[in-house]
Amino acid sequence: MPSTELLVAFFATTAIFAYIPGPAMLYAAAQTMARGRWSGLMAALGIHLGGYVHVFAAAVGLSVLFHAVPVLYMAVKLVGALYLVWLGVSLFRAKAQGDVVLPGIQPKSARRAFFESVAVEVLNPKTAIFFMAFLPQFIDASAAFPVWVQFVVLGTIVNLMFSSADIVCVVLAGAVIARLRQSSRPQRLMRRAGGAVLVGLGVHVALQKS
């Protein structure tokens, strides 16, 4: 494996990247605001599992394809952006679960958040590019372990650290909505706020130049 100095730099840099607010954290928070804390945690889990697709893709060099074929990169990016917008609009249109309380911890809602989040993360080419650009900086070709093993190990660590930040974001968002459970108006506002975040993320991804 890489030297101790390189590993220290890796952990420090990963922590900085992980805890800077980004799309995944906002997405998990939006799911929490719209559907409750359990759905937010399921969303974080979905993002985490979806991230492994990119970890293994980076390990075998698949993400190089996004660099080599810009049209494919743009196509995947736009599909992911449209999916985010669709999720946001669906939250806007969703009916309230009740007149008094916020949506409860419902298995159906949590499962939906989980599968939606897996799809969103898998369709995010930015994640693939990040792993392909970031991980090689800490790979030691002369180490005892093969390069692809180092990719998998380091990529797993990155994914776990990013997921820890997502969970922190979900807990904070859950603490906010827990104070609003006795009013139907905040329920509608929070659901619409979650939808607005998703739509905004989708538009942002679609309009990015790279």
HELIX and SHEET records of a PDB file:
HELIX    1   1 THR A    4  TYR A   19  1                                  16    
HELIX    2   2 PRO A   23  ARG A   35  1                                  13    
HELIX    3   3 ARG A   37  VAL A   60  1                                  24    
HELIX    4   4 VAL A   64  ALA A   68  1                                   5    
HELIX    5   5 PRO A   70  ARG A   93  1                                  24    
HELIX    6   6 PRO A  107  VAL A  122  1                                  16    
HELIX    7   7 PRO A  125  PHE A  134  1                                  10    
HELIX    8   8 LEU A  135  PHE A  138  5                                   4    
HELIX    9   9 VAL A  147  ALA A  178  1                                  32    
HELIX   10  10 SER A  184  LEU A  207  1                                  24    
END                                                                             
